[in-house]
Amino acid sequence: MHEAPSAAAVSQTPFSGLTPELILDALDGVGLRSDGRFLQLNSYENRVFQLFLIDGKAVVTKFYRPERWSNAQILEEHAFSAELAAEEIPIAAPLVLAVDPESPLQVSLSGVPTTLGQVSIAEGSYRFAVSERKAGWAPELEQPATLEWIGRFIGRMHAVGARQPFAHRRSLTVAEFGWDCRDWLLAHGNIPSEVEPEWHDAVNAALTEVQRAFDRIGDLNPIRLHGDCHVGNVLWTDAGPHFVDLDDCLMGPAIQDLWMLLSGDEAAAKLQLRSLLAGYEQFMDFDDRQLALIEPLRTLRIVHQSAWLAKRWRDPAFPPSFPWFGTSGYWQQLAQQLRQQVAAP
């Protein structure tokens, strides 16, 4: 019998016990019989797999990173997905699961009915959700008509998101996504001593400007958002765009789900934003004051991503994927990037 690892070991290698056999058995435990074929999909935060079932269908199962979200937070994400799907907004909402009593693997559910399952073994517990496979390809964001269509899609989602707030999911604040990340990096980020003062000065100046920008606008009327709406999280089909995941959904300003779709120089970004808003405002009013938050939100994303990488660094999936992270050159480049953010209009 395997000895249970320490909590520290589990947090460093959280998916070490997630074997192919366990993945297949977990699906079998909720009555989804696989033909044995599965494909790991791109995801650093969780582990996501496409599985083929014996009835010819395919599903996607997500095993959540242990200790990241509470059950209440995950179920609130699922409920938001279901609410969007009920309004015929295209999204891969999690399926309602039911334990198969004939399965040899003990699968527990967080409630009845529920969309969140859990398997427990000596190496740890893994919570999982299952959704239908929704394929697609990257949207052509250089096309104004495509951007307008995506804008309509996001506007519809935000109209639903504005109905009520999240009770358990986090909020996009300067404190959590900025200052708290800075403090964690100073305490645990292993920033080389020769570059730490430069980085410290740059991050302080950048976050001070971010705080001022948010303070100038005041009340932002936050709504439920996708939260991580970049081109990699939008899939396109002949029927238009859809999201496949709401893992980072949160409360925040509407502009958070728009600005990451912009690219190129300032003139190009303005044209892209015009197309997005032309579609968006067919379904949801947009507060133009939020345009002043595009660069502050970019700054928060830069700081938050650094902390995210540092916190996940002992996960074996991270060093091969981000070999440049943590070097003196990385922190120097980051300091320069933050100084440029301070100077951005």
ZISUL-V338275 format. One line per field, one symbol per residue. phi: phi as a letter, one per 30 degrees, with the letter a starting at -180 (. if undefined). psi: psi as a letter, one per 20 degrees, with the letter a starting at -180 (. if undefined). burial: 1 if it has 16 or more other C-alpha atoms within 10 Angstrom, else 0. A space follows every 50 residues. Layout:
phi=???
psi=???
burial=???
This chain:
phi=.dddddddddddbdcdcddeddeddddddcicdddjcabdcdacdcbbbc bccddjdbbccccddeidcdedddddedddedddddcicdadddddcbdc ddddcdcccdlbdbcccbcbbedkcbcbbbbddbdlbdddddcedddddd dddddddddddddaddcbddcdbdddcbdddedddddbdhdeedcdeddd dddddddddddddddddidchdbdbdjbdcddccccbddjdaccabecda dldededcdddcaidddddddddddedddeddbadbddddddcddedddd dddddddddddcdddeddeddbdddideddddddddddddddddd
psi=pqpprrhghghhmijhjnrhghgghghhikjnoqjipqpprophgappqp qprijirqrpppoqpqjgqrghgghhgghgghgghhjkpoqnqqqpqppo iipipopqqirprrjorpqprhirqpqqqprqporarpqniiohhghhgh ggghggghhghihqrqhhrrqoqhggifghgghghhhiilpphiiggggg gghggghghgggghhhhcpimqrprghlmrhijpqqrhjaqqqiqkhjqr paqhhhjghiiqrarggghggghggghhggjiipqpoihihiigghhggh hgghhghggghjhipiigghhmiiqirghghghggghhhhhhiq.
burial=00000000011001101100011111111111110001000000111111 11100001111111110000001111111111110000111111111111 00001111100001111111001111111111110100101001011111 11111111111100010110111100111011001000101000110011 01110111111011000000011111111000011100001111111011 11111111101100000000011111111110110000011010111111 011101101111101001000000110100110110111011000
